[in-house]
Amino acid sequence: MTIRNKLKYFFVFCLLCYGTPATAATFIDGLEDVPVMEGLTQEKNDAIAFGNEESRLVEAVLTSGKTPFGKVKTFYRETLPQLGWKCTGESAAKISFYREGEVLEIIRESARPLRIFITVKSKS
């Protein structure tokens, strides 16, 4: 079992033990170990997923009418390292992470309403 899978199961275990049904995390379609922050909604029709055992590209669109992007960055800056991601940089409209040959980027497309892209791609 890879470290990635161990972390995923540990995260789910923690949610089951310490979370309540009202606060249980949902995960981004195609990214089974990247949670959707409470207050955000995934736009199912805008998802893109390509890949094989060697590489992948997954893009999800999340929206919110009230959540500011600063809170989104804080949530993922605190959550993703628990899942093995290392923050590699951020700006006002973007935050990036790296893990096991993959790059995860969270990019704000618009502020009101909030519309963000979460992309995971294999680093060549």
C-alpha positions as protocol buffer text, in pm:
chain_id: "A"
residue {
  index: 1
  type: MET
  ca { x: 0 y: 0 z: 0 }
}
residue {
  index: 2
  type: THR
  ca { x: 143 y: 338 z: -99 }
}
residue {
  index: 3
  type: ILE
  ca { x: 183 y: 630 z: 138 }
}
residue {
  index: 4
  type: ARG
  ca { x: -84 y: 809 z: -66 }
}
residue {
  index: 5
  type: ASN
  ca { x: -338 y: 533 z: 1 }
}
residue {
  index: 6
  type: LYS
  ca { x: -242 y: 512 z: 368 }
}
residue {
  index: 7
  type: LEU
  ca { x: -296 y: 886 z: 405 }
}
residue {
  index: 8
  type: LYS
  ca { x: -631 y: 866 z: 228 }
}
residue {
  index: 9
  type: TYR
  ca { x: -752 y: 591 z: 462 }
}
residue {
  index: 10
  type: PHE
  ca { x: -617 y: 774 z: 766 }
}
residue {
  index: 11
  type: PHE
  ca { x: -802 y: 1090 z: 661 }
}
residue {
  index: 12
  type: VAL
  ca { x: -1128 y: 899 z: 609 }
}
residue {
  index: 13
  type: PHE
  ca { x: -1077 y: 722 z: 946 }
}
residue {
  index: 14
  type: CYS
  ca { x: -1032 y: 1058 z: 1120 }
}
residue {
  index: 15
  type: LEU
  ca { x: -1348 y: 1192 z: 959 }
}
residue {
  index: 16
  type: LEU
  ca { x: -1545 y: 888 z: 1069 }
}
residue {
  index: 17
  type: CYS
  ca { x: -1412 y: 903 z: 1425 }
}
residue {
  index: 18
  type: TYR
  ca { x: -1417 y: 1276 z: 1486 }
}
residue {
  index: 19
  type: GLY
  ca { x: -1663 y: 1416 z: 1235 }
}
residue {
  index: 20
  type: THR
  ca { x: -2036 y: 1407 z: 1248 }
}
residue {
  index: 21
  type: PRO
  ca { x: -2257 y: 1321 z: 952 }
}
residue {
  index: 22
  type: ALA
  ca { x: -2323 y: 1692 z: 905 }
}
residue {
  index: 23
  type: THR
  ca { x: -1951 y: 1765 z: 875 }
}
residue {
  index: 24
  type: ALA
  ca { x: -1835 y: 1456 z: 686 }
}
residue {
  index: 25
  type: ALA
  ca { x: -1618 y: 1557 z: 394 }
}
residue {
  index: 26
  type: THR
  ca { x: -1704 y: 1499 z: 33 }
}
residue {
  index: 27
  type: PHE
  ca { x: -1429 y: 1457 z: -219 }
}
residue {
  index: 28
  type: ILE
  ca { x: -1378 y: 1601 z: -565 }
}
residue {
  index: 29
  type: ASP
  ca { x: -1493 y: 1363 z: -839 }
}
residue {
  index: 30
  type: GLY
  ca { x: -1183 y: 1213 z: -995 }
}
residue {
  index: 31
  type: LEU
  ca { x: -967 y: 1322 z: -701 }
}
residue {
  index: 32
  type: GLU
  ca { x: -1069 y: 1076 z: -432 }
}
residue {
  index: 33
  type: ASP
  ca { x: -832 y: 1225 z: -176 }
}
residue {
  index: 34
  type: VAL
  ca { x: -890 y: 1598 z: -231 }
}
residue {
  index: 35
  type: PRO
  ca { x: -1186 y: 1718 z: -22 }
}
residue {
  index: 36
  type: VAL
  ca { x: -1440 y: 1977 z: -126 }
}
residue {
  index: 37
  type: MET
  ca { x: -1431 y: 2259 z: 127 }
}
residue {
  index: 38
  type: GLU
  ca { x: -1759 y: 2316 z: 308 }
}
residue {
  index: 39
  type: GLY
  ca { x: -1938 y: 2604 z: 137 }
}
residue {
  index: 40
  type: LEU
  ca { x: -1810 y: 2510 z: -210 }
}
residue {
  index: 41
  type: THR
  ca { x: -2001 y: 2312 z: -471 }
}
residue {
  index: 42
  type: GLN
  ca { x: -1845 y: 2110 z: -749 }
}
residue {
  index: 43
  type: GLU
  ca { x: -1980 y: 2182 z: -1095 }
}
residue {
  index: 44
  type: LYS
  ca { x: -2019 y: 1825 z: -1220 }
}
residue {
  index: 45
  type: ASN
  ca { x: -2058 y: 1914 z: -1589 }
}
residue {
  index: 46
  type: ASP
  ca { x: -1730 y: 2108 z: -1600 }
}
residue {
  index: 47
  type: ALA
  ca { x: -1499 y: 1828 z: -1480 }
}
residue {
  index: 48
  type: ILE
  ca { x: -1219 y: 1695 z: -1702 }
}
residue {
  index: 49
  type: ALA
  ca { x: -1028 y: 1373 z: -1640 }
}
residue {
  index: 50
  type: PHE
  ca { x: -766 y: 1202 z: -1855 }
}
residue {
  index: 51
  type: GLY
  ca { x: -503 y: 957 z: -1754 }
}
residue {
  index: 52
  type: ASN
  ca { x: -347 y: 617 z: -1722 }
}
residue {
  index: 53
  type: GLU
  ca { x: -112 y: 448 z: -1475 }
}
residue {
  index: 54
  type: GLU
  ca { x: 176 y: 679 z: -1573 }
}
residue {
  index: 55
  type: SER
  ca { x: 14 y: 1022 z: -1588 }
}
residue {
  index: 56
  type: ARG
  ca { x: -312 y: 1202 z: -1539 }
}
residue {
  index: 57
  type: LEU
  ca { x: -487 y: 1534 z: -1577 }
}
residue {
  index: 58
  type: VAL
  ca { x: -793 y: 1610 z: -1366 }
}
residue {
  index: 59
  type: GLU
  ca { x: -965 y: 1947 z: -1351 }
}
residue {
  index: 60
  type: ALA
  ca { x: -1264 y: 2033 z: -1135 }
}
residue {
  index: 61
  type: VAL
  ca { x: -1460 y: 2355 z: -1106 }
}
residue {
  index: 62
  type: LEU
  ca { x: -1585 y: 2464 z: -765 }
}
residue {
  index: 63
  type: THR
  ca { x: -1818 y: 2756 z: -698 }
}
residue {
  index: 64
  type: SER
  ca { x: -1960 y: 2952 z: -407 }
}
residue {
  index: 65
  type: GLY
  ca { x: -2173 y: 3259 z: -368 }
}
residue {
  index: 66
  type: LYS
  ca { x: -2031 y: 3362 z: -29 }
}
residue {
  index: 67
  type: THR
  ca { x: -1694 y: 3198 z: 39 }
}
residue {
  index: 68
  type: PRO
  ca { x: -1392 y: 3428 z: -12 }
}
residue {
  index: 69
  type: PHE
  ca { x: -1087 y: 3286 z: -190 }
}
residue {
  index: 70
  type: GLY
  ca { x: -868 y: 3363 z: 112 }
}
residue {
  index: 71
  type: LYS
  ca { x: -1064 y: 3109 z: 318 }
}
residue {
  index: 72
  type: VAL
  ca { x: -1030 y: 2855 z: 37 }
}
residue {
  index: 73
  type: LYS
  ca { x: -653 y: 2898 z: 34 }
}
residue {
  index: 74
  type: THR
  ca { x: -637 y: 2867 z: 413 }
}
residue {
  index: 75
  type: PHE
  ca { x: -848 y: 2549 z: 410 }
}
residue {
  index: 76
  type: TYR
  ca { x: -636 y: 2377 z: 146 }
}
residue {
  index: 77
  type: ARG
  ca { x: -307 y: 2508 z: 291 }
}
residue {
  index: 78
  type: GLU
  ca { x: -403 y: 2336 z: 621 }
}
residue {
  index: 79
  type: THR
  ca { x: -572 y: 2023 z: 478 }
}
residue {
  index: 80
  type: LEU
  ca { x: -363 y: 1912 z: 182 }
}
residue {
  index: 81
  type: PRO
  ca { x: -33 y: 1866 z: 373 }
}
residue {
  index: 82
  type: GLN
  ca { x: -215 y: 1606 z: 586 }
}
residue {
  index: 83
  type: LEU
  ca { x: -271 y: 1417 z: 259 }
}
residue {
  index: 84
  type: GLY
  ca { x: 91 y: 1434 z: 152 }
}
residue {
  index: 85
  type: TRP
  ca { x: 82 y: 1756 z: -55 }
}
residue {
  index: 86
  type: LYS
  ca { x: 353 y: 2019 z: -4 }
}
residue {
  index: 87
  type: CYS
  ca { x: 270 y: 2384 z: -73 }
}
residue {
  index: 88
  type: THR
  ca { x: 511 y: 2516 z: -338 }
}
residue {
  index: 89
  type: GLY
  ca { x: 384 y: 2872 z: -372 }
}
residue {
  index: 90
  type: GLU
  ca { x: 92 y: 3107 z: -375 }
}
residue {
  index: 91
  type: SER
  ca { x: -26 y: 3441 z: -503 }
}
residue {
  index: 92
  type: ALA
  ca { x: -347 y: 3639 z: -466 }
}
residue {
  index: 93
  type: ALA
  ca { x: -530 y: 3418 z: -718 }
}
residue {
  index: 94
  type: LYS
  ca { x: -343 y: 3086 z: -701 }
}
residue {
  index: 95
  type: ILE
  ca { x: -195 y: 2827 z: -465 }
}
residue {
  index: 96
  type: SER
  ca { x: 17 y: 2531 z: -577 }
}
residue {
  index: 97
  type: PHE
  ca { x: 113 y: 2196 z: -422 }
}
residue {
  index: 98
  type: TYR
  ca { x: 337 y: 1904 z: -514 }
}
residue {
  index: 99
  type: ARG
  ca { x: 320 y: 1532 z: -425 }
}
residue {
  index: 100
  type: GLU
  ca { x: 474 y: 1218 z: -574 }
}
residue {
  index: 101
  type: GLY
  ca { x: 533 y: 1358 z: -925 }
}
residue {
  index: 102
  type: GLU
  ca { x: 206 y: 1552 z: -945 }
}
residue {
  index: 103
  type: VAL
  ca { x: 121 y: 1920 z: -925 }
}
residue {
  index: 104
  type: LEU
  ca { x: -207 y: 2044 z: -777 }
}
residue {
  index: 105
  type: GLU
  ca { x: -310 y: 2403 z: -852 }
}
residue {
  index: 106
  type: ILE
  ca { x: -606 y: 2596 z: -716 }
}
residue {
  index: 107
  type: ILE
  ca { x: -676 y: 2900 z: -932 }
}
residue {
  index: 108
  type: ARG
  ca { x: -942 y: 3165 z: -877 }
}
residue {
  index: 109
  type: GLU
  ca { x: -1119 y: 3250 z: -1202 }
}
residue {
  index: 110
  type: SER
  ca { x: -1365 y: 3496 z: -1049 }
}
residue {
  index: 111
  type: ALA
  ca { x: -1431 y: 3637 z: -704 }
}
residue {
  index: 112
  type: ARG
  ca { x: -1808 y: 3706 z: -706 }
}
residue {
  index: 113
  type: PRO
  ca { x: -1945 y: 3458 z: -740 }
}
residue {
  index: 114
  type: LEU
  ca { x: -1636 y: 3259 z: -648 }
}
residue {
  index: 115
  type: ARG
  ca { x: -1532 y: 3020 z: -924 }
}
residue {
  index: 116
  type: ILE
  ca { x: -1211 y: 2820 z: -887 }
}
residue {
  index: 117
  type: PHE
  ca { x: -1032 y: 2552 z: -1086 }
}
residue {
  index: 118
  type: ILE
  ca { x: -856 y: 2269 z: -906 }
}
residue {
  index: 119
  type: THR
  ca { x: -617 y: 2093 z: -1140 }
}
residue {
  index: 120
  type: VAL
  ca { x: -397 y: 1790 z: -1076 }
}
residue {
  index: 121
  type: LYS
  ca { x: -149 y: 1696 z: -1343 }
}
residue {
  index: 122
  type: SER
  ca { x: 153 y: 1475 z: -1368 }
}
residue {
  index: 123
  type: LYS
  ca { x: 476 y: 1667 z: -1375 }
}
residue {
  index: 124
  type: SER
  ca { x: 683 y: 1575 z: -1677 }
}
